[in-house]
Amino acid sequence: MKPDLHPWASDLLQLHCEIWKRLMRGVHDRHAPARHPTLATATPEGIPKARTVVLRAADKEAGTLDIHTDLRSAKIGELRATPFAALHVWDTSAHLQIRVEAQVRILSGEEVAETWETVPAPSRLSYGNTPAPGQPIANALDYTRAVDADAFGVLRLEVDAVDALHLGQHHRRARFDRRNHWTGNWLVP
């Protein structure tokens, strides 16, 4: 019998470390799978919404993940009504699915002023388009790109749980919960 390619998939402590290692790599490596996860929210009517985002910060000790956003986007209203979200990452090379459940805090104004200073000038053009994101326009380019620091916000995902599924020779699945101090439990894949 061949051993699994990824020995971390057989040990809960190593798997938890590997998950956070891959999330943190997504912050700094443009080519890492965790760089562009899918963020899912729900409208006040309960309709699920998912979109690709860019992971901007990952803090294993605090159990938080940060995503930058335009405060005028629809996801802000969704999160104000229901401040919970899910984040999904599929890492093909590791055959690893990471699903994150989190409470979300919307940070703005003075809370994000220091972060705004680190946003490169070309990226700042993503915050302040006129009309606001998601508004109808007559033609594909009927909007104006502008920089507006007041439109910049950070979604701080305070991770409650992580569900990891490794599709190796022998599939393995584990769940890690904040309320259990990140002690993992094996689940049937």
Backbone as a printed PyTorch tensor [residue, N CA C, xyz], in Angstrom:
tensor([[[  0.8420,  -1.1870,   0.0000],
         [  0.0000,   0.0000,   0.0000],
         [  0.8850,   1.2470,   0.0000]],

        [[  0.6040,   2.1580,  -0.9030],
         [  1.3890,   3.3920,  -0.9800],
         [  1.0120,   4.3280,   0.1670]],

        [[  2.0180,   4.9970,   0.7540],
         [  1.6840,   5.9870,   1.7860],
         [  1.0730,   7.2260,   1.1380]],

        [[  0.2690,   7.9530,   1.9170],
         [ -0.2990,   9.2080,   1.4140],
         [  0.8180,  10.1890,   1.1190]],

        [[  0.5960,  11.0000,   0.1000],
         [  1.5680,  11.9920,  -0.3300],
         [  1.7800,  13.0720,   0.7320]],

        [[  0.7510,  13.3450,   1.5250],
         [  0.8010,  14.4360,   2.5090],
         [  0.6590,  13.8750,   3.9250]],

        [[  1.7780,  13.6600,   4.6230],
         [  1.7100,  13.0680,   5.9650],
         [  0.9280,  13.9230,   6.9730]],

        [[  0.8330,  15.2300,   6.7330],
         [  0.0800,  16.0880,   7.6480],
         [ -1.3990,  15.7350,   7.6760]],

        [[ -1.8810,  15.0320,   6.6680],
         [ -3.3040,  14.7030,   6.5890],
         [ -3.7180,  13.6300,   7.5880]],

        [[ -2.7620,  12.9830,   8.2290],
         [ -3.0670,  11.8930,   9.1660],
         [ -2.9990,  12.3050,  10.6240]],

        [[ -2.6190,  13.5290,  10.8990],
         [ -2.4300,  13.9770,  12.2760],
         [ -3.1940,  15.2830,  12.4830]],

        [[ -4.0760,  15.3310,  13.4700],
         [ -4.9230,  16.5160,  13.6660],
         [ -4.1150,  17.7910,  13.9110]],

        [[ -3.1010,  17.7220,  14.7450],
         [ -2.2990,  18.9140,  15.0310],
         [ -1.5770,  19.3960,  13.7760]],

        [[ -0.9760,  18.4610,  13.0350],
         [ -0.2760,  18.8360,  11.8040],
         [ -1.2430,  19.3660,  10.7550]],

        [[ -2.4330,  18.7770,  10.6790],
         [ -3.4280,  19.2380,   9.7020],
         [ -3.8690,  20.6620,  10.0260]],

        [[ -4.1170,  20.9470,  11.2920],
         [ -4.5060,  22.3100,  11.6880],
         [ -3.4080,  23.3090,  11.3240]],

        [[ -2.1640,  22.9490,  11.5840],
         [ -1.0380,  23.8250,  11.2190],
         [ -0.9450,  24.0040,   9.7060]],

        [[ -1.1750,  22.9310,   8.9610],
         [ -1.1010,  22.9970,   7.5000],
         [ -2.1880,  23.9070,   6.9340]],

        [[ -3.3820,  23.8360,   7.5000],
         [ -4.4830,  24.7010,   7.0560],
         [ -4.0820,  26.1640,   7.1960]],

        [[ -3.5990,  26.5380,   8.3750],
         [ -3.2270,  27.9380,   8.6080],
         [ -2.0020,  28.3410,   7.8050]],

        [[ -1.0820,  27.4140,   7.5920],
         [  0.0880,  27.7040,   6.7500],
         [ -0.3770,  28.0630,   5.3390]],

        [[ -1.3210,  27.3010,   4.8060],
         [ -1.8250,  27.5590,   3.4570],
         [ -2.6430,  28.8450,   3.4030]],

        [[ -3.4200,  29.1300,   4.4440],
         [ -4.1570,  30.3970,   4.4760],
         [ -3.1920,  31.5800,   4.5260]],

        [[ -2.1770,  31.4910,   5.3640],
         [ -1.2040,  32.5860,   5.4670],
         [ -0.4040,  32.7500,   4.1820]],

        [[ -0.1210,  31.6490,   3.4920],
         [  0.5760,  31.7360,   2.2100],
         [ -0.2850,  32.4980,   1.2000]],

        [[ -1.5930,  32.3250,   1.2760],
         [ -2.4990,  33.0250,   0.3760],
         [ -2.4190,  34.5360,   0.5000]],

        [[ -2.0490,  35.0280,   1.6550],
         [ -1.9260,  36.4740,   1.8670],
         [ -0.7350,  37.0320,   1.0870]],

        [[  0.3390,  36.2640,   1.0080],
         [  1.5910,  36.7850,   0.4530],
         [  1.9630,  36.2590,  -0.9290]],

        [[  1.3390,  35.1630,  -1.3440],
         [  1.7010,  34.5270,  -2.6130],
         [  0.5270,  34.6280,  -3.5860]],

        [[  0.6930,  35.4150,  -4.6410],
         [ -0.3730,  35.6410,  -5.6170],
         [ -0.8450,  34.3570,  -6.3050]],

        [[ -0.0120,  33.3260,  -6.2740],
         [ -0.3390,  32.0860,  -6.9670],
         [ -0.8760,  31.0030,  -6.0310]],

        [[ -0.9100,  31.2750,  -4.7540],
         [ -1.4010,  30.2880,  -3.7910],
         [ -2.9180,  30.1520,  -3.9120]],

        [[ -3.4390,  28.9450,  -3.8120],
         [ -4.8900,  28.7460,  -3.9200],
         [ -5.7000,  29.5670,  -2.9110]],

        [[ -5.1620,  29.7910,  -1.7220],
         [ -5.8930,  30.5500,  -0.7010],
         [ -5.8950,  32.0480,  -0.9750]],

        [[ -5.1960,  32.4830,  -1.9910],
         [ -5.1780,  33.9150,  -2.3300],
         [ -6.5600,  34.4080,  -2.7460]],

        [[ -7.3020,  33.5730,  -3.4770],
         [ -8.6160,  33.9510,  -4.0080],
         [ -9.6950,  32.9630,  -3.5620]],

        [[-10.0570,  32.9970,  -2.2810],
         [-11.1010,  32.0960,  -1.8030],
         [-12.4880,  32.5920,  -2.2230]],

        [[-13.4830,  31.7600,  -2.0160],
         [-14.8670,  32.1330,  -2.2560],
         [-15.5010,  32.4920,  -0.9140]],

        [[-16.0960,  33.6770,  -0.8610],
         [-16.7930,  34.1430,   0.3410],
         [-18.2900,  34.0100,   0.1030]],

        [[-18.9760,  33.3620,   1.0270],
         [-20.4180,  33.1930,   0.9130],
         [-21.1200,  33.8990,   2.0660]],

        [[-22.1770,  34.6330,   1.7090],
         [-23.0270,  35.3190,   2.6760],
         [-24.4670,  34.9720,   2.3180]],

        [[-25.4080,  35.5530,   3.0470],
         [-26.8260,  35.3650,   2.7240],
         [-27.5140,  36.7160,   2.7780]],

        [[-28.4530,  36.9240,   1.8610],
         [-29.2430,  38.1560,   1.8790],
         [-30.1840,  38.1100,   3.0710]],

        [[-30.7940,  39.2390,   3.4440],
         [-31.7710,  39.2160,   4.5400],
         [-32.9270,  38.2460,   4.2840]],

        [[-33.1870,  37.9430,   3.0140],
         [-34.2460,  36.9910,   2.6670],
         [-33.7520,  35.5460,   2.6950]],

        [[-32.4650,  35.3510,   3.0040],
         [-31.9120,  34.0070,   3.0920],
         [-31.3580,  33.4590,   1.7900]],

        [[-31.2330,  34.2900,   0.7740],
         [-30.6850,  33.8450,  -0.5150],
         [-29.1610,  33.8170,  -0.4100]],

        [[-28.5380,  32.6640,  -0.6960],
         [-27.0790,  32.5970,  -0.6070],
         [-26.4150,  33.3840,  -1.7320]],

        [[-25.3190,  34.0200,  -1.4040],
         [-24.5210,  34.7800,  -2.3710],
         [-23.0570,  34.3870,  -2.1750]],

        [[-22.3590,  34.1330,  -3.2730],
         [-20.9440,  33.7630,  -3.1990],
         [-20.1630,  34.5870,  -4.1950]],

        [[-18.9530,  34.9520,  -3.8170],
         [-18.0860,  35.7080,  -4.7130],
         [-16.6270,  35.4250,  -4.3630]],

        [[-15.7640,  35.5660,  -5.3660],
         [-14.3350,  35.4100,  -5.1680],
         [-13.8000,  36.7010,  -4.5610]],

        [[-12.9570,  36.5670,  -3.5440],
         [-12.3610,  37.7110,  -2.8730],
         [-10.8460,  37.4980,  -2.8270]],

        [[-10.1410,  38.4700,  -2.2810],
         [ -8.6950,  38.3520,  -2.0960],
         [ -8.4200,  38.3240,  -0.6010]],

        [[ -7.7200,  37.2980,  -0.1660],
         [ -7.3580,  37.1830,   1.2510],
         [ -6.2100,  38.1480,   1.5330]],

        [[ -6.4130,  39.0590,   2.4740],
         [ -5.4160,  40.1100,   2.7420],
         [ -4.6500,  39.9250,   4.0430]],

        [[ -5.2040,  39.1570,   5.0000],
         [ -4.4940,  38.9020,   6.2590],
         [ -5.0280,  37.6020,   6.8460]],

        [[ -4.1180,  36.8810,   7.5130],
         [ -4.4730,  35.6520,   8.2080],
         [ -3.6560,  35.6100,   9.4940]],

        [[ -4.3380,  35.4690,  10.6170],
         [ -3.6830,  35.4600,  11.9190],
         [ -4.1220,  34.1980,  12.6590]],

        [[ -3.2500,  33.2030,  12.6860],
         [ -3.5740,  31.9230,  13.3210],
         [ -3.8400,  32.1010,  14.8060]],

        [[ -3.0130,  32.8880,  15.4830],
         [ -3.1640,  33.0580,  16.9370],
         [ -4.5070,  33.6840,  17.2890]],

        [[ -4.9160,  34.6970,  16.5350],
         [ -6.1980,  35.3680,  16.7940],
         [ -7.3660,  34.6060,  16.1600]],

        [[ -7.0490,  33.7420,  15.2010],
         [ -8.0970,  33.0190,  14.4860],
         [ -8.9170,  33.9400,  13.6050]],

        [[ -8.2240,  34.8510,  12.8860],
         [ -8.9220,  35.8150,  12.0390],
         [ -8.3670,  35.8220,  10.6230]],

        [[ -9.2370,  36.2150,   9.6980],
         [ -8.8890,  36.3980,   8.2900],
         [ -9.4610,  37.7460,   7.8650]],

        [[ -8.7310,  38.5100,   7.0540],
         [ -9.1910,  39.8190,   6.5890],
         [ -9.3620,  39.8440,   5.0810]],

        [[-10.4160,  40.5340,   4.6570],
         [-10.7240,  40.7530,   3.2500],
         [-11.0510,  42.2310,   3.0800]],

        [[-10.4860,  42.8740,   2.0710],
         [-10.8050,  44.2720,   1.7930],
         [-12.0780,  44.3420,   0.9550]],

        [[-12.8440,  45.4230,   1.1340],
         [-14.0980,  45.5560,   0.4010],
         [-14.4810,  47.0150,   0.2220]],

        [[-15.3540,  47.2540,  -0.7420],
         [-15.9900,  48.5610,  -0.8950],
         [-17.2040,  48.5480,   0.0270]],

        [[-17.2810,  49.5010,   0.9070],
         [-18.3590,  49.5380,   1.8990],
         [-19.7400,  49.7350,   1.2890]],

        [[-19.7910,  50.0650,  -0.0020],
         [-21.0780,  50.2670,  -0.6650],
         [-21.5430,  49.0190,  -1.4090]],

        [[-20.7910,  47.9200,  -1.2960],
         [-21.1580,  46.6840,  -1.9910],
         [-22.3000,  45.9690,  -1.2700]],

        [[-22.9920,  45.1140,  -1.9990],
         [-24.1460,  44.3910,  -1.4520],
         [-23.7800,  43.5130,  -0.2620]],

        [[-22.5670,  42.9700,  -0.2470],
         [-22.2020,  42.0820,   0.8560],
         [-22.1960,  42.8090,   2.1940]],

        [[-22.0050,  44.1200,   2.1830],
         [-22.0210,  44.8710,   3.4430],
         [-23.4280,  44.8460,   4.0430]],

        [[-24.4420,  45.1030,   3.2350],
         [-25.8200,  45.0180,   3.7260],
         [-26.1670,  43.6230,   4.1830]],

        [[-25.7010,  42.6240,   3.4450],
         [-25.9520,  41.2350,   3.8250],
         [-25.3270,  40.9260,   5.1790]],

        [[-24.0820,  41.3790,   5.3770],
         [-23.3810,  41.0990,   6.6270],
         [-23.9130,  41.9300,   7.7990]],

        [[-24.4390,  43.0960,   7.5180],
         [-25.0620,  43.8680,   8.6040],
         [-26.3230,  43.1600,   9.0920]],

        [[-27.0620,  42.5520,   8.1710],
         [-28.2830,  41.8270,   8.5370],
         [-27.9570,  40.4810,   9.1920]],

        [[-26.9580,  39.7990,   8.6630],
         [-26.5570,  38.4820,   9.1760],
         [-25.0290,  38.4480,   9.1850]],

        [[-24.4170,  38.7500,  10.3330],
         [-22.9590,  38.8990,  10.3740],
         [-22.1670,  37.5910,  10.4190]],

        [[-22.5630,  36.6570,   9.5640],
         [-21.8760,  35.3780,   9.4660],
         [-21.5470,  35.1040,   8.0010]],

        [[-20.4510,  34.3930,   7.7820],
         [-20.0510,  34.0610,   6.4160],
         [-19.3150,  32.7310,   6.4110]],

        [[-19.1900,  32.1860,   5.2210],
         [-18.3680,  30.9970,   5.0030],
         [-17.3180,  31.3570,   3.9660]],

        [[-16.1650,  30.7660,   4.1040],
         [-15.0700,  30.9760,   3.1620],
         [-14.6460,  29.5910,   2.6700]],

        [[-14.4210,  29.4710,   1.3610],
         [-14.0590,  28.1760,   0.7790],
         [-12.7720,  28.3010,  -0.0180]],

        [[-11.8610,  27.3490,   0.2050],
         [-10.6040,  27.2760,  -0.5460],
         [-10.4550,  25.8450,  -1.0580]],

        [[-10.1380,  25.6980,  -2.3350],
         [ -9.7800,  24.3910,  -2.8810],
         [ -8.3280,  24.4600,  -3.3170]],

        [[ -7.4840,  23.6580,  -2.6910],
         [ -6.0620,  23.6050,  -2.9970],
         [ -5.8030,  22.3270,  -3.7990]],

        [[ -5.7270,  22.4740,  -5.1110],
         [ -5.5970,  21.3270,  -6.0120],
         [ -4.3450,  20.5100,  -5.7330]],

        [[ -3.2090,  21.1800,  -5.5700],
         [ -1.9480,  20.4400,  -5.4140],
         [ -1.9310,  19.5950,  -4.1460]],

        [[ -2.6390,  20.0280,  -3.1130],
         [ -2.6780,  19.2830,  -1.8550],
         [ -3.9180,  18.3990,  -1.7470]],

        [[ -4.8090,  18.5030,  -2.7350],
         [ -6.0870,  17.7720,  -2.6770],
         [ -6.8130,  18.0960,  -1.3680]],

        [[ -6.8270,  19.3780,  -1.0370],
         [ -7.3450,  19.8200,   0.2550],
         [ -8.4270,  20.8850,   0.0780]],

        [[ -9.5900,  20.6030,   0.6470],
         [-10.6690,  21.5890,   0.7060],
         [-10.6880,  22.1630,   2.1180]],

        [[-10.7160,  23.4950,   2.1980],
         [-10.7980,  24.1870,   3.4890],
         [-12.0920,  24.9850,   3.4880]],

        [[-12.9550,  24.7090,   4.4740],
         [-14.1960,  25.4650,   4.6200],
         [-14.1650,  26.1390,   5.9880]],

        [[-14.3390,  27.4380,   5.9760],
         [-14.2690,  28.2490,   7.1880],
         [-15.6540,  28.8050,   7.4980]],

        [[-16.0560,  28.7160,   8.7610],
         [-17.2770,  29.3620,   9.2490],
         [-16.8310,  30.4910,  10.1610]],

        [[-17.4060,  31.6920,   9.9700],
         [-16.9120,  32.8310,  10.7270],
         [-17.9980,  33.8560,  11.0250]],

        [[-17.8040,  34.5550,  12.1310],
         [-18.5590,  35.7620,  12.4080],
         [-17.7670,  36.8910,  11.7510]],

        [[-18.4750,  37.8840,  11.2300],
         [-17.7900,  38.9380,  10.4800],
         [-18.0270,  40.2890,  11.1300]],

        [[-16.9310,  40.9990,  11.3470],
         [-16.9910,  42.3940,  11.7830],
         [-16.6250,  43.2590,  10.5960]],

        [[-17.3670,  44.3330,  10.3940],
         [-17.0880,  45.2820,   9.3130],
         [-16.3060,  46.4330,   9.9140]],

        [[-15.0610,  46.5860,   9.4830],
         [-14.2000,  47.6510,   9.9870],
         [-14.1510,  48.7770,   8.9650]],

        [[-14.1850,  50.0220,   9.4410],
         [-14.1630,  51.1710,   8.5340],
         [-13.5760,  52.3810,   9.2500]],

        [[-13.4320,  53.4720,   8.5040],
         [-12.9680,  54.7370,   9.0740],
         [-11.6070,  54.6260,   9.7270]],

        [[-11.5230,  55.1460,  10.9450],
         [-10.2520,  55.1410,  11.6720],
         [ -9.7170,  53.7410,  11.9180]],

        [[-10.6150,  52.7570,  12.0180],
         [-10.1850,  51.3780,  12.2580],
         [ -9.3340,  50.8310,  11.1070]],

        [[ -9.5150,  51.3760,   9.9100],
         [ -8.7980,  50.8610,   8.7400],
         [ -7.8480,  51.8810,   8.1240]],

        [[ -7.6970,  53.0290,   8.7540],
         [ -6.8480,  54.0900,   8.1870],
         [ -5.4120,  53.6130,   7.9670]],

        [[ -4.8700,  52.8950,   8.9100],
         [ -3.4980,  52.3950,   8.7800],
         [ -3.4070,  51.3670,   7.6520]],

        [[ -4.4070,  50.5050,   7.5280],
         [ -4.4290,  49.5160,   6.4510],
         [ -4.5320,  50.2020,   5.1000]],

        [[ -5.3790,  51.2380,   5.0130],
         [ -5.5520,  51.9810,   3.7520],
         [ -4.2160,  52.5190,   3.2530]],

        [[ -3.3640,  52.9500,   4.1530],
         [ -2.0550,  53.5010,   3.7670],
         [ -1.1680,  52.4530,   3.1070]],

        [[ -1.4320,  51.1750,   3.3450],
         [ -0.6180,  50.1040,   2.7550],
         [ -1.1730,  49.6150,   1.4200]],

        [[ -2.3710,  50.0650,   1.0490],
         [ -2.9900,  49.6220,  -0.2050],
         [ -2.2990,  50.3460,  -1.3660]],

        [[ -1.7420,  49.5930,  -2.3350],
         [ -1.0580,  50.2350,  -3.4700],
         [ -2.0070,  51.1360,  -4.2590]],

        [[ -1.4660,  52.1900,  -4.8250],
         [ -2.2710,  53.1720,  -5.5700],
         [ -3.1760,  52.5280,  -6.6270]],

        [[ -2.6840,  51.6110,  -7.4530],
         [ -3.5940,  51.0180,  -8.4540],
         [ -4.7600,  50.2500,  -7.8040]],

        [[ -4.5140,  49.6070,  -6.6770],
         [ -5.5690,  48.8520,  -5.9880],
         [ -6.6020,  49.7670,  -5.3420]],

        [[ -6.1990,  50.9780,  -4.9990],
         [ -7.1410,  51.9180,  -4.3870],
         [ -8.2900,  52.2650,  -5.3300]],

        [[ -8.0600,  52.0850,  -6.6270],
         [ -9.1130,  52.3620,  -7.6130],
         [-10.2920,  51.3990,  -7.4850]],

        [[-10.1500,  50.3690,  -6.6900],
         [-11.2520,  49.4200,  -6.4820],
         [-12.2480,  49.9200,  -5.4450]],

        [[-11.9490,  51.0200,  -4.8070],
         [-12.7910,  51.5290,  -3.7200],
         [-13.2130,  52.9610,  -4.0290]],

        [[-14.4050,  53.0960,  -4.5740],
         [-14.9170,  54.4230,  -4.8530],
         [-15.5060,  54.6000,  -6.2360]],

        [[-15.7480,  53.5050,  -6.9450],
         [-16.3600,  53.6300,  -8.2770],
         [-17.7060,  54.3420,  -8.1850]],

        [[-18.0360,  55.0600,  -9.2670],
         [-19.3300,  55.7240,  -9.3710],
         [-20.0100,  55.2240, -10.6320]],

        [[-21.2230,  54.7250, -10.5430],
         [-22.0040,  54.4890,  -9.3360],
         [-21.4010,  53.3530,  -8.4990]],

        [[-22.0260,  53.0860,  -7.3540],
         [-21.5290,  52.0810,  -6.4100],
         [-21.5610,  50.6810,  -7.0220]],

        [[-20.7510,  49.7660,  -6.4900],
         [-20.7250,  48.3950,  -7.0000],
         [-22.1180,  47.7620,  -7.0270]],

        [[-22.3910,  47.0400,  -8.1140],
         [-23.6450,  46.3160,  -8.2460],
         [-24.8110,  47.1160,  -8.7800]],

        [[-24.6160,  48.4190,  -8.9980],
         [-25.7010,  49.2460,  -9.5220],
         [-25.8360,  49.0290, -11.0220]],

        [[-27.0540,  49.0870, -11.5560],
         [-27.2350,  48.9010, -12.9990],
         [-26.6550,  50.0720, -13.7930]],

        [[-26.0690,  49.7290, -14.9440],
         [-25.5670,  50.7450, -15.8720],
         [-25.9970,  50.3520, -17.2810]],

        [[-26.0790,  51.3360, -18.1820],
         [-26.5640,  51.0880, -19.5420],
         [-25.5730,  50.3000, -20.3890]],

        [[-24.2890,  50.5930, -20.2220],
         [-23.2560,  49.9370, -21.0060],
         [-22.1560,  49.4230, -20.0770]],

        [[-21.3820,  48.4610, -20.5490],
         [-20.3900,  47.7780, -19.7240],
         [-19.4030,  48.7200, -19.0190]],

        [[-19.0710,  49.8410, -19.6590],
         [-18.0650,  50.7360, -19.0840],
         [-18.6470,  52.0740, -18.6330]],

        [[-19.9380,  52.1150, -18.3440],
         [-20.5820,  53.3490, -17.8760],
         [-20.3890,  53.5480, -16.3720]],

        [[-19.1660,  53.5740, -15.9670],
         [-18.8420,  53.8750, -14.5730],
         [-17.5090,  54.6060, -14.5540]],

        [[-17.2480,  55.2900, -13.4580],
         [-16.0170,  56.0460, -13.3050],
         [-15.2100,  55.4360, -12.1720]],

        [[-13.9500,  55.1680, -12.4540],
         [-13.0610,  54.6550, -11.4060],
         [-12.5250,  55.8450, -10.6270]],

        [[-12.6200,  55.7550,  -9.3220],
         [-12.1410,  56.8370,  -8.4670],
         [-11.6360,  56.2510,  -7.1590]],

        [[-10.7970,  57.0020,  -6.4890],
         [-10.2780,  56.5900,  -5.1910],
         [-11.0720,  57.3110,  -4.1070]],

        [[-11.6260,  56.5400,  -3.1710],
         [-12.3830,  57.1110,  -2.0720],
         [-12.0950,  56.3100,  -0.8110]],

        [[-11.2310,  56.8410,   0.0350],
         [-10.8550,  56.1430,   1.2670],
         [-12.0710,  55.8620,   2.1490]],

        [[-13.1070,  56.6880,   2.0550],
         [-14.3090,  56.4680,   2.8650],
         [-15.0950,  55.2400,   2.4070]],

        [[-14.8440,  54.7650,   1.1950],
         [-15.5230,  53.5690,   0.6880],
         [-14.7710,  52.2920,   1.0490]],

        [[-13.5720,  52.4370,   1.6140],
         [-12.7270,  51.2840,   1.9280],
         [-13.0910,  50.6850,   3.2800]],

        [[-13.2290,  49.3640,   3.2940],
         [-13.4910,  48.6670,   4.5450],
         [-12.7630,  47.3380,   4.5800]],

        [[-12.7240,  46.7690,   5.7580],
         [-12.1160,  45.4610,   5.9580],
         [-13.1550,  44.5530,   6.6050]],

        [[-13.3180,  43.3870,   6.0270],
         [-14.1490,  42.3630,   6.6450],
         [-13.2200,  41.5090,   7.4940]],

        [[-13.4210,  41.5370,   8.7900],
         [-12.6130,  40.7260,   9.7040],
         [-13.4060,  39.4770,  10.0450]],

        [[-12.9720,  38.3600,   9.5050],
         [-13.6270,  37.0920,   9.7720],
         [-13.0360,  36.5000,  11.0430]],

        [[-13.8600,  36.3960,  12.0700],
         [-13.4460,  35.7810,  13.3260],
         [-13.8740,  34.3170,  13.2320]],

        [[-12.9100,  33.4780,  12.9240],
         [-13.1740,  32.0820,  12.5900],
         [-13.7550,  31.3420,  13.7920]],

        [[-14.9040,  30.7110,  13.5630],
         [-15.5360,  29.8630,  14.5810],
         [-15.1460,  28.4090,  14.3930]],

        [[-15.0460,  27.9760,  13.1330],
         [-14.7420,  26.5740,  12.8470],
         [-14.1040,  26.4440,  11.4720]],

        [[-13.3210,  25.3900,  11.3260],
         [-12.7080,  25.0410,  10.0460],
         [-12.9760,  23.5610,   9.7970]],

        [[-13.4750,  23.2730,   8.6160],
         [-13.7090,  21.8990,   8.1880],
         [-12.7420,  21.6310,   7.0490]],

        [[-11.9100,  20.6060,   7.1940],
         [-10.9080,  20.2900,   6.1780],
         [-11.1430,  18.8910,   5.6440]],

        [[-11.1180,  18.7740,   4.3240],
         [-11.2920,  17.4890,   3.6560],
         [-10.0850,  17.2540,   2.7590]],

        [[ -9.3490,  16.1760,   3.0400],
         [ -8.2040,  15.8050,   2.2170],
         [ -8.5930,  14.5950,   1.3740]],

        [[ -8.4770,  14.7440,   0.0680],
         [ -8.8150,  13.6680,  -0.8560],
         [ -7.5330,  12.9770,  -1.2960]],

        [[ -7.0460,  12.1010,  -0.4500],
         [ -5.8330,  11.3480,  -0.7540],
         [ -6.1820,   9.9160,  -1.0730]],

        [[ -5.1800,   9.0320,  -0.9500],
         [ -5.4380,   7.6080,  -1.1630],
         [ -6.5500,   7.1560,  -0.2280]],

        [[ -6.5150,   7.6860,   0.9870],
         [ -7.5740,   7.4540,   1.9730],
         [ -8.1030,   8.8260,   2.3510]],

        [[ -9.3300,   9.1230,   1.9810],
         [ -9.9080,  10.4380,   2.2880],
         [ -9.9750,  10.6320,   3.8030]],

        [[ -9.7020,  11.8700,   4.2070],
         [ -9.7570,  12.2240,   5.6280],
         [-10.4570,  13.5630,   5.7700]],

        [[-11.2380,  13.6760,   6.8270],
         [-11.9430,  14.9330,   7.0890],
         [-11.8610,  15.2290,   8.5820]],

        [[-11.6440,  16.5080,   8.8950],
         [-11.5550,  16.9260,  10.2910],
         [-12.2190,  18.2780,  10.4680]],

        [[-12.6590,  18.5280,  11.6810],
         [-13.2690,  19.8130,  12.0390],
         [-12.5410,  20.3550,  13.2650]],

        [[-12.2600,  21.6570,  13.2040],
         [-11.5840,  22.3510,  14.2970],
         [-12.4870,  23.4970,  14.7460]],

        [[-12.7960,  23.5770,  16.0470],
         [-13.6950,  24.5920,  16.5820],
         [-12.9800,  25.4900,  17.5770]],

        [[-13.2230,  26.7900,  17.4510],
         [-12.6630,  27.7520,  18.3940],
         [-13.1050,  27.4280,  19.8250]],

        [[-14.4050,  27.1150,  19.9850],
         [-14.9310,  26.8920,  21.3470],
         [-14.2630,  25.6970,  22.0320]],

        [[-13.6350,  24.8110,  21.2420],
         [-12.8850,  23.6790,  21.8100],
         [-11.3830,  23.9310,  21.7460]],

        [[-11.0070,  25.2160,  21.6720],
         [ -9.5900,  25.6150,  21.6260],
         [ -8.8690,  24.9740,  20.4430]],

        [[ -9.5820,  24.8380,  19.3270],
         [ -9.0660,  24.3280,  18.0610],
         [ -8.6700,  22.8580,  18.1190]],

        [[ -9.1420,  22.1680,  19.1530],
         [ -8.9230,  20.7230,  19.1910],
         [ -9.7210,  20.1130,  18.0590]],

        [[ -9.0880,  19.3320,  17.2500],
         [ -9.7550,  18.7630,  16.0980],
         [-10.4690,  17.4660,  16.4120]],

        [[-11.4420,  17.1650,  15.5520],
         [-12.1560,  15.8990,  15.6000],
         [-12.1960,  15.3420,  14.1860]],

        [[-11.9690,  14.0440,  14.0780],
         [-12.0960,  13.3950,  12.7830],
         [-13.5700,  13.2150,  12.4600]],

        [[-13.9160,  13.3690,  11.1800],
         [-15.2710,  13.1640,  10.6910],
         [-15.2240,  12.1710,   9.5290]],

        [[-16.3160,  11.5290,   9.2730],
         [-16.4090,  10.6850,   8.0880],
         [-16.3660,  11.6040,   6.8740]],

        [[-15.4900,  11.3170,   5.8920],
         [-15.4100,  12.1910,   4.7250],
         [-16.6970,  12.2020,   3.9120]]])
